[in-house]
Amino acid sequence: PIMAFEDDRQLSVPTALLGPGDHYALEVSGDSMVDAGILDGDYALIRRCDTARDGDIVVALVDGSDATLKYLKHAKGMVELEPANAMYSTQRYLPSRVRVQGKLAGLLRRY
């Protein structure tokens, strides 16, 4: 799962890292994307959009309430949200249950 900032916190991010468009940051919670280099506590920088291609890492809203950061795929009339960690299974949904909220544009990590 991921959590949106619920306050007015802001991150200073170089424009060159993001590119054009409207962006927001989400704090990553969990280890489902570790093999993609996305770790618990990282800040995922998301470009707002409502469409994506297969293989993109997206923020997907499932059933209007559960947001997740996963690889997007389409297969046999279903939307697949695929983790980057062999310990987790691919989630499969009817397209009507999933809304793309944005695509991963960058990542910030504190050490």
DSSP file (Angstrom, degrees, kcal/mol; ACC not computed):
  #  RESIDUE AA STRUCTURE BP1 BP2  ACC     N-H-->O    O-->H-N    N-H-->O    O-->H-N    TCO  KAPPA ALPHA  PHI   PSI    X-CA   Y-CA   Z-CA
    1    1 A P              0   0    0      0, 0.0    28,-1.5     0, 0.0     2,-0.3   0.000 360.0 360.0 360.0 159.1    0.0    0.0    0.0
    2    2 A I  E     -A   28   0A   0     65,-0.9     2,-0.5    26,-0.2    65,-0.2  -0.925 360.0-141.7-129.5 156.6    1.0    3.6   -0.4
    3    3 A M  E     -A   27   0A   0     24,-2.0    24,-2.1    -2,-0.3     2,-0.2  -0.971   8.8-141.8-123.5 130.6    0.0    6.7    1.5
    4    4 A A  E     -A   26   0A   0     -2,-0.5     2,-0.3    22,-0.2    22,-0.2  -0.568  38.5 -95.3 -80.3 150.8   -0.7   10.1    0.1
    5    5 A F        -     0   0    0     20,-0.8    -1,-0.1    -2,-0.2    20,-0.0  -0.521  34.0-163.2 -63.3 129.7    0.5   13.1    2.1
    6    6 A E        +     0   0    0     -2,-0.3     2,-0.2    -3,-0.0    -1,-0.2   0.317  69.1  47.1 -99.8   8.1   -2.5   14.2    4.1
    7    7 A D  S    S-     0   0    0      2,-0.1    -2,-0.0     0, 0.0     0, 0.0  -0.567 103.4 -83.9-129.8-164.0   -1.1   17.6    4.9
    8    8 A D        +     0   0    0     -2,-0.2    -3,-0.0     2,-0.0    -2,-0.0   0.099  69.4 144.9 -96.7  23.4    0.5   20.4    2.9
    9    9 A R        -     0   0    0      1,-0.0     2,-0.4     2,-0.0    -4,-0.1  -0.266  30.7-161.0 -58.8 147.9    4.1   19.0    3.1
   10   10 A Q        -     0   0    0      2,-0.0     2,-0.4     0, 0.0    -2,-0.0  -0.972  11.3-147.6-132.4 149.4    6.1   19.6    0.0
   11   11 A L        -     0   0    0     -2,-0.4     2,-0.7     2,-0.0    14,-0.0  -0.946  18.6-131.3-112.4 135.8    9.2   18.1   -1.5
   12   12 A S        +     0   0    0     -2,-0.4    -2,-0.0     2,-0.0     0, 0.0  -0.791  36.2 173.6 -85.7 117.5   11.8   20.1   -3.4
   13   13 A V        -     0   0    0     -2,-0.7     5,-0.1    95,-0.0     2,-0.1  -0.990  35.7-111.7-129.2 129.9   12.4   18.1   -6.6
   14   14 A P    >>  -     0   0    0      0, 0.0     3,-1.4     0, 0.0     4,-0.9  -0.366  23.1-131.7 -59.7 135.6   14.6   19.2   -9.5
   15   15 A T  H >> S+     0   0    0      1,-0.3     4,-2.7     2,-0.2     3,-0.6   0.846 105.2  63.7 -57.1 -35.9   12.4   19.8  -12.6
   16   16 A A  H 34 S+     0   0    0      1,-0.2    -1,-0.3     2,-0.2    -3,-0.0   0.791  99.1  55.0 -61.6 -27.3   14.8   17.7  -14.7
   17   17 A L  H <4 S+     0   0    0     -3,-1.4    -1,-0.2     1,-0.1    -2,-0.2   0.827 117.0  34.2 -73.5 -31.7   14.0   14.7  -12.6
   18   18 A L  H << S-     0   0    0     -4,-0.9    -2,-0.2    -3,-0.6    -3,-0.1   0.867  87.1-158.1 -94.5 -40.6   10.2   15.0  -13.2
   19   19 A G     <  -     0   0    0     -4,-2.7    -1,-0.1     2,-0.0    -2,-0.1  -0.385  47.3 -24.9  81.4-171.3    9.7   16.3  -16.7
   20   20 A P  S    S+     0   0    0      0, 0.0     2,-0.1     0, 0.0     0, 0.0  -0.220  95.6  52.1 -73.7 163.1    6.5   18.0  -17.8
   21   21 A G  S    S-     0   0    0     26,-0.1     2,-0.4     2,-0.0    28,-0.1  -0.395  88.9 -51.5 109.7 176.7    3.1   17.5  -16.2
   22   22 A D        -     0   0    0     26,-0.3    26,-3.0    -2,-0.1     2,-0.3  -0.775  59.0-174.4 -93.3 133.8    1.4   17.6  -12.9
   23   23 A H  E     - B   0  47A   0     -2,-0.4     2,-0.3    24,-0.2    24,-0.2  -0.865  16.0-176.6-130.4 159.6    3.0   15.5  -10.1
   24   24 A Y  E     - B   0  46A   0     22,-2.0    22,-3.3    -2,-0.3     2,-0.4  -0.961  22.2-124.1-147.0 164.3    2.5   14.4   -6.6
   25   25 A A  E     - B   0  45A   0     -2,-0.3   -20,-0.8    20,-0.2     2,-0.4  -0.896  18.6-170.4-115.3 142.1    4.5   12.3   -4.1
   26   26 A L  E     -AB   4  44A   0     18,-2.2    18,-2.9    -2,-0.4     2,-0.5  -0.983  23.3-127.3-126.9 140.6    3.5    9.2   -2.2
   27   27 A E  E     -AB   3  43A   0    -24,-2.1   -24,-2.0    -2,-0.4     2,-0.3  -0.786  29.4-128.8 -88.0 126.0    5.4    7.5    0.6
   28   28 A V  E     -A    2   0A   0     14,-3.1    13,-2.8    -2,-0.5     2,-0.5  -0.536  22.7-170.1 -77.2 135.7    5.9    3.8   -0.1
   29   29 A S        +     0   0    0    -28,-1.5     2,-0.2    -2,-0.3     3,-0.2  -0.976  51.6  15.6-127.3 115.9    4.8    1.4    2.5
   30   30 A G  S    S-     0   0    0     -2,-0.5     3,-0.1     1,-0.1    11,-0.0  -0.554  77.6 -93.9 115.8 179.0    5.8   -2.3    2.1
   31   31 A D  S >  S+     0   0    0     -2,-0.2     3,-1.2     1,-0.1     4,-0.2   0.096  76.8 114.6-123.8  21.4    8.2   -4.3    0.0
   32   32 A S  T 3  S+     0   0    0      1,-0.2    52,-2.5    -3,-0.2     3,-0.1   0.648  85.5  40.3 -71.7 -12.9    6.2   -5.5   -3.0
   33   33 A M  T > >S+     0   0    0      5,-0.4     5,-1.9    50,-0.2     3,-1.6   0.108  75.4 117.8-120.6  22.0    8.4   -3.5   -5.4
   34   34 A V  G X 5S+     0   0    0     -3,-1.2     3,-2.1     1,-0.3    51,-0.2   0.842  71.3  59.7 -61.5 -34.9   11.9   -4.1   -4.0
   35   35 A D  G 3 5S+     0   0    0     49,-3.0    -1,-0.3     1,-0.3    50,-0.1   0.607 103.0  53.8 -73.0  -8.2   13.1   -5.8   -7.1
   36   36 A A  G < 5S-     0   0    0     -3,-1.6    -1,-0.3    48,-0.3    -2,-0.2   0.300 125.6-105.4 -98.1   4.9   12.4   -2.6   -9.0
   37   37 A G  T < 5S+     0   0    0     -3,-2.1     2,-0.6     1,-0.2    -3,-0.2   0.642  80.4 132.2  81.5  15.5   14.5   -0.7   -6.5
   38   38 A I      < -     0   0    0     -5,-1.9    -5,-0.4    46,-0.1    -1,-0.2  -0.903  37.5-170.2-105.1 115.2   11.5    0.8   -4.7
   39   39 A L    >   -     0   0    0     -2,-0.6     3,-2.2     1,-0.1   -11,-0.2  -0.662  32.3 -84.1-110.9 158.5   11.8    0.4   -1.0
   40   40 A D  T 3  S+     0   0    0      1,-0.3   -11,-0.2    -2,-0.2    -1,-0.1  -0.359 117.7  23.6 -53.8 129.3    9.7    0.9    2.1
   41   41 A G  T 3  S+     0   0    0    -13,-2.8    -1,-0.3     1,-0.3    69,-0.2   0.249  91.8 129.3  92.9 -12.1    9.9    4.6    3.1
   42   42 A D    <   -     0   0    0     -3,-2.2   -14,-3.1    67,-0.1     2,-0.6  -0.273  60.4-122.6 -65.7 160.4   10.8    5.9   -0.4
   43   43 A Y  E     -BC  27 108A   0     65,-3.0    65,-2.5   -16,-0.2     2,-0.5  -0.947  20.5-150.7-106.4 115.7    8.9    8.7   -1.9
   44   44 A A  E     -BC  26 107A   0    -18,-2.9   -18,-2.2    -2,-0.6     2,-0.7  -0.755   7.4-146.3 -85.0 125.3    7.4    7.8   -5.3
   45   45 A L  E     -BC  25 106A   0     61,-2.7    60,-3.6    -2,-0.5    61,-1.4  -0.853  21.3-162.8 -95.9 117.3    7.1   10.8   -7.6
   46   46 A I  E     -BC  24 104A   0    -22,-3.3   -22,-2.0    -2,-0.7     2,-0.6  -0.868  17.2-145.6-113.4 129.0    4.0   10.3   -9.7
   47   47 A R  E     -BC  23 103A   0     56,-2.9    56,-2.1    -2,-0.5   -24,-0.2  -0.825  34.2-118.0 -88.6 121.3    3.0   12.0  -12.9
   48   48 A R  E     + C   0 102A   0    -26,-3.0   -26,-0.3    -2,-0.6     2,-0.3  -0.382  57.1 131.1 -63.1 129.8   -0.8   12.4  -12.9
   49   49 A C        -     0   0    0     52,-0.6     3,-0.0    -2,-0.1   -28,-0.0  -0.950  50.5-141.2-167.0 163.9   -2.5   10.5  -15.7
   50   50 A D  S    S+     0   0    0     -2,-0.3    50,-0.5    51,-0.1     2,-0.3   0.339  82.5  54.8-117.5   6.4   -5.4    8.1  -16.2
   51   51 A T        +     0   0    0     48,-0.1     2,-0.3    50,-0.0    48,-0.0  -0.958  56.7 170.1-134.6 156.6   -3.9    5.8  -18.8
   52   52 A A        -     0   0    0     -2,-0.3     2,-0.2     4,-0.0     3,-0.1  -0.974  28.3-112.5-157.0 163.8   -0.7    3.8  -19.0
   53   53 A R    >   -     0   0    0     -2,-0.3     3,-2.2     1,-0.1    19,-0.3  -0.641  47.5 -81.1 -99.1 159.2    1.0    1.1  -21.2
   54   54 A D  T 3  S+     0   0    0      1,-0.3    19,-0.2    -2,-0.2    -1,-0.1  -0.344 119.0  28.6 -55.2 134.5    1.7   -2.4  -20.3
   55   55 A G  T 3  S+     0   0    0     17,-3.5    -1,-0.3     1,-0.4     2,-0.1   0.215  89.0 126.9  95.1 -14.0    4.9   -2.5  -18.2
   56   56 A D    <   -     0   0    0     -3,-2.2    16,-2.6    16,-0.3     2,-0.6  -0.463  63.9-123.4 -71.2 147.5    4.6    0.9  -16.7
   57   57 A I  E     +D   71   0A   0     14,-0.2    47,-2.9    47,-0.2     2,-0.3  -0.857  46.2 175.3 -89.7 121.7    4.8    1.3  -13.0
   58   58 A V  E     -DE  70 103A   0     12,-3.0    12,-2.0    -2,-0.6     2,-0.7  -0.827  41.9-119.8-127.1 159.4    1.5    2.9  -12.0
   59   59 A V  E     -DE  69 102A   0     43,-2.5    42,-3.5    -2,-0.3    43,-0.9  -0.929  41.4-169.2 -91.7 119.0   -0.5    4.0   -9.0
   60   60 A A  E     -DE  68 100A   0      8,-2.9     8,-2.0    -2,-0.7     2,-0.6  -0.938  16.3-148.7-116.0 133.8   -3.7    2.0   -9.4
   61   61 A L  E     -DE  67  99A   0     38,-3.1    38,-2.2    -2,-0.4     2,-0.5  -0.901  15.9-158.2-101.1 119.5   -6.9    2.6   -7.4
   62   62 A V  E >> S-DE  66  98A   0      4,-3.0     4,-2.2    -2,-0.6     3,-1.8  -0.864  71.4 -11.2-104.1 127.6   -8.8   -0.6   -6.9
   63   63 A D  T 34 S-     0   0    0     34,-3.0    -1,-0.2    -2,-0.5    35,-0.1   0.772 118.8 -71.9  56.4  28.8  -12.5   -0.5   -6.1
   64   64 A G  T 34 S+     0   0    0     33,-0.4    -1,-0.3    -3,-0.3     3,-0.1   0.489 130.1  53.0  73.7   2.7  -12.2    3.2   -5.5
   65   65 A S  T <4 S+     0   0    0     -3,-1.8     2,-0.7     1,-0.2    -2,-0.2   0.643  81.9  75.0-139.8 -30.3  -10.3    2.9   -2.2
   66   66 A D  E  <  -D   62   0A   0     -4,-2.2    -4,-3.0   -65,-0.0     2,-0.4  -0.823  57.7-164.8-100.9 112.5   -7.2    0.8   -2.3
   67   67 A A  E     +D   61   0A   0     -2,-0.7   -65,-0.9   -65,-0.2     2,-0.3  -0.757  12.5 173.3 -95.9 139.8   -4.2    2.4   -3.9
   68   68 A T  E     -D   60   0A   0     -8,-2.0    -8,-2.9    -2,-0.4     2,-0.6  -0.990  30.7-133.5-144.7 150.9   -1.2    0.4   -4.9
   69   69 A L  E     +D   59   0A   0     -2,-0.3     2,-0.3   -10,-0.2   -10,-0.2  -0.928  51.0 133.0-106.5 113.0    2.1    0.9   -6.8
   70   70 A K  E     -D   58   0A   0    -12,-2.0   -12,-3.0    -2,-0.6     2,-0.3  -0.942  61.0 -82.7-151.3 166.3    2.6   -2.0   -9.3
   71   71 A Y  E     -DF  57  82A   0     11,-2.6    11,-2.6    -2,-0.3     2,-0.4  -0.614  48.1-133.4 -70.9 137.4    3.5   -2.9  -12.9
   72   72 A L  E     + F   0  81A   0    -16,-2.6   -17,-3.5   -19,-0.3     2,-0.3  -0.806  33.3 162.7 -97.3 134.7    0.5   -2.6  -15.1
   73   73 A K  E     - F   0  80A   0      7,-2.1     7,-3.5    -2,-0.4     2,-0.4  -0.983  26.0-146.7-145.0 155.5   -0.4   -5.4  -17.6
   74   74 A H  E     + F   0  79A   0     -2,-0.3     2,-0.3     5,-0.2     5,-0.2  -0.989  26.2 161.3-122.4 132.9   -3.5   -6.4  -19.5
   75   75 A A  E >   - F   0  78A   0      3,-2.1     3,-1.9    -2,-0.4    -2,-0.0  -0.946  62.3 -11.4-154.7 130.2   -4.2  -10.1  -20.3
   76   76 A K  T 3  S-     0   0    0     -2,-0.3     3,-0.1     1,-0.3    -1,-0.0   0.853 127.0 -50.6  51.6  43.2   -7.3  -12.0  -21.3
   77   77 A G  T 3  S+     0   0    0      1,-0.3     2,-0.3    17,-0.0    -1,-0.3   0.564 118.1 106.9  76.8   8.1   -9.6   -9.1  -20.7
   78   78 A M  E <   -F   75   0A   0     -3,-1.9    -3,-2.1    16,-0.1     2,-0.5  -0.818  68.3-125.3-117.3 156.9   -8.3   -8.5  -17.2
   79   79 A V  E     -FG  74  93A   0     14,-3.0    14,-2.5    -2,-0.3     2,-0.5  -0.895  27.3-157.9 -96.8 129.3   -6.0   -5.8  -15.6
   80   80 A E  E     -FG  73  92A   0     -7,-3.5    -7,-2.1    -2,-0.5     2,-0.6  -0.933  10.0-162.5-112.0 131.6   -3.0   -7.3  -13.9
   81   81 A L  E     -FG  72  91A   0     10,-2.9    10,-2.6    -2,-0.5    -9,-0.2  -0.945  19.0-164.3-111.7 109.0   -1.1   -5.5  -11.2
   82   82 A E  E     -F   71   0A   0    -11,-2.6   -11,-2.6    -2,-0.6     8,-0.1  -0.830   7.3-144.4-106.5 124.6    2.2   -7.2  -10.9
   83   83 A P        -     0   0    0      0, 0.0   -50,-0.2     0, 0.0     2,-0.1  -0.302  15.5-130.6 -75.4 166.2    4.6   -6.7   -7.9
   84   84 A A  S    S+     0   0    0    -52,-2.5   -49,-3.0   -46,-0.1   -48,-0.3  -0.461  84.8  80.4-112.0  55.4    8.4   -6.7   -8.2
   85   85 A N  S >  S-     0   0    0      3,-0.2     3,-2.2   -51,-0.2   -54,-0.0  -0.843  72.1-142.4-161.6 119.4    8.9   -9.2   -5.4
   86   86 A A  T 3  S+     0   0    0      1,-0.3   -54,-0.1    -2,-0.3    -1,-0.0   0.632  97.4  72.2 -63.0 -13.2    8.5  -13.0   -5.9
   87   87 A M  T 3  S+     0   0    0      2,-0.1     2,-0.3    -3,-0.0    -1,-0.3   0.591  94.7  63.7 -76.7  -9.8    7.0  -13.2   -2.4
   88   88 A Y  S <  S-     0   0    0     -3,-2.2     2,-0.2   -56,-0.1    -3,-0.2  -0.851  79.0-128.6-117.8 151.6    3.8  -11.6   -3.7
   89   89 A S        -     0   0    0     -2,-0.3     2,-0.2     1,-0.1    -2,-0.1  -0.640  30.4-100.3 -95.3 153.4    1.3  -12.7   -6.3
   90   90 A T        -     0   0    0     -2,-0.2     2,-0.4    -8,-0.1    -8,-0.2  -0.523  36.8-134.2 -67.3 136.6    0.0  -10.8   -9.3
   91   91 A Q  E     -G   81   0A   0    -10,-2.6   -10,-2.9    -2,-0.2     2,-0.4  -0.826  18.7-160.4 -96.7 133.0   -3.4   -9.3   -8.6
   92   92 A R  E     +G   80   0A   0     -2,-0.4     2,-0.3   -12,-0.2   -12,-0.2  -0.951  15.8 167.6-119.4 133.3   -6.0   -9.7  -11.4
   93   93 A Y  E     -G   79   0A   0    -14,-2.5   -14,-3.0    -2,-0.4     5,-0.0  -0.955  41.9-100.0-139.5 155.2   -9.1   -7.5  -11.7
   94   94 A L    >   -     0   0    0     -2,-0.3     3,-2.2   -16,-0.2     4,-0.4  -0.539  44.4-115.5 -64.7 143.2  -11.9   -6.7  -14.1
   95   95 A P  G >  S+     0   0    0      0, 0.0     3,-1.4     0, 0.0    -1,-0.1   0.815 113.3  65.2 -55.1 -31.8  -11.0   -3.4  -15.8
   96   96 A S  G 3  S+     0   0    0      1,-0.3    -2,-0.0     3,-0.0   -33,-0.0   0.678  98.2  55.4 -65.8 -16.0  -14.0   -1.7  -14.2
   97   97 A R  G <  S+     0   0    0     -3,-2.2   -34,-3.0   -34,-0.1     2,-0.4   0.560 100.0  68.4 -92.1  -9.1  -12.5   -2.2  -10.8
   98   98 A V  E <   - E   0  62A   0     -3,-1.4     2,-0.4    -4,-0.4   -36,-0.2  -0.938  53.1-177.2-122.5 131.7   -9.1   -0.4  -11.6
   99   99 A R  E     - E   0  61A   0    -38,-2.2   -38,-3.1    -2,-0.4     2,-0.4  -0.993  25.0-132.7-124.2 125.8   -8.4    3.2  -12.2
  100  100 A V  E     - E   0  60A   0    -50,-0.5   -40,-0.2    -2,-0.4     3,-0.1  -0.619  21.7-178.4 -73.5 130.6   -4.9    4.4  -13.1
  101  101 A Q  E     -     0   0A   0    -42,-3.5   -52,-0.6     1,-0.4     2,-0.3   0.535  59.4 -42.3-106.1 -12.9   -4.0    7.5  -11.0
  102  102 A G  E     -CE  48  59A   0    -43,-0.9   -43,-2.5   -54,-0.3    -1,-0.4  -0.903  54.1 -99.4 163.3 169.9   -0.6    8.2  -12.4
  103  103 A K  E     -CE  47  58A   0    -56,-2.1   -56,-2.9    -2,-0.3   -45,-0.2  -0.890  43.1 -97.9-116.8 146.9    2.8    6.8  -13.6
  104  104 A L  E     +C   46   0A   0    -47,-2.9   -58,-0.2    -2,-0.3   -47,-0.2  -0.447  43.2 168.3 -62.7 125.5    6.1    6.6  -11.7
  105  105 A A  E     -     0   0A   0    -60,-3.6     2,-0.3     1,-0.4   -59,-0.2   0.608  60.9 -22.7-111.9 -22.5    8.2    9.5  -12.8
  106  106 A G  E     -C   45   0A   0    -61,-1.4   -61,-2.7     2,-0.0    -1,-0.4  -0.977  54.5-125.5-174.8 177.7   11.0    9.4  -10.2
  107  107 A L  E     -C   44   0A   0     -2,-0.3     2,-0.4   -63,-0.2   -63,-0.2  -0.999  10.2-162.8-145.8 136.2   12.0    8.2   -6.7
  108  108 A L  E     -C   43   0A   0    -65,-2.5   -65,-3.0    -2,-0.4     2,-0.4  -0.959  11.1-173.8-119.2 141.3   13.4    9.9   -3.7
  109  109 A R        -     0   0    0     -2,-0.4     2,-0.4   -67,-0.2   -67,-0.1  -0.998  14.4-146.3-136.8 137.0   15.1    8.1   -0.8
  110  110 A R              0   0    0     -2,-0.4    -2,-0.0   -69,-0.2     0, 0.0  -0.810 360.0 360.0 -97.1 142.3   16.4    9.3    2.5
  111  111 A Y              0   0    0     -2,-0.4    -1,-0.1     0, 0.0     0, 0.0   0.354 360.0 360.0-114.5 360.0   19.5    7.6    4.0
